[in-house]
């Protein structure tokens, strides 16, 4: 099908300017880039009336994410019915199974593509959700994915989860990595100027981790790694940007290890400062221990010209190995992270320079590149029709 004529209805989670998260950032980037790839965009998300104001009515907020779940599900269903009545789309694009599920009868007969950002039920279980909640989430996901004629995954690693855990035929799965606005992160300032702007020390090696403060992110390992690394690089400074339920626990860990001068929890860093923070860092690190489909922060760091070390978990190696295999740590855990960071900061591990990082991000992950690949999958789904 000619992508010039595709009308899409994009079902998201939240609107990124209102709620910050990796899924929301990718949705926001993609819906902004798809029109340039010949895909008209309308969408619904959990959000305020401001969403419609921000987007000229293209994306509608169906109510606050703070509402009770039953109210949100009913609101999502009403919003989907209203949008389809207004203009029947050629394809339904589901980015979040929870808000797609209540409208499955409303969207019947329209080809559907699911953007699989990760096993939602399994992630909840890792974070401590009860087994009933996990089973309910798995049922929702299974129902939505079964309807989809094509499913987009961020990496081969997540493609394997989709086929093995959800029984989806590999013929329906397409790998399209996440997208980032490379220009937004490619600031015309030097690392020294970025440090000056953010009031960070000029002479110290800075390691940056941008993560939600939750269990599977490996932040405990990272803090323990700094305790080991400090013997080799005494003035190392680890900055952890993000918020989450582990904040107090992580701060206690820092205090008890005597790392107050070497590890700082920055809390949530707003978007307008994030690019400068990446630029200010000597190196970024992604210490994930479980369930990482892609790691958008890897690409954000590269787009800023800052190399990033990743653990060999999920889709992280796929995101960086094409640039340099040296960016992939040999294992998870404090010892491997400390060894890798030590080698990188002392120069014994060769890393790509800023120009190579930026060029790789632009060629492989820029919004315009990824939007064209997504548009092609939508065309396939429309040609294939609906899956029952």
Secondary structure, 3 states (H helix, E strand, C coil): CCHHHEEEEEEEEECCCCCCCHHHHHHHHHHHHHHHHCEEEEEEEEECCHHHHHCCCCEEECECCCCCHHHHHHHHHHHHHHHHHHCCCCEEEECCHHHHHCCCCCCCCCCEEEEECCCHHHHHHHCCCCHHHHHHHHHHHHHHHHHCCEEEECCHHHHHHHHHHHCCCHHHEEECCCCECHHHHCCCCCHHHHHHHHCCCCCCCEEEEECCCCHHHCHHHHHHHHHHHHHHCCCCEEEEECCCCCHHHHHHHHHHCCCCCCEEEEECCCHHHHHHHHHHCCEEEECCCCCCCCCHHHHHHHHCCCCEEECCCCCHHHHHCCCCHHHECCCCCHHHHHHHHHHHHHCCCCCCCHHHHHHHHHHHHEHHHHHHHHHHHHHHHHHHCCCC
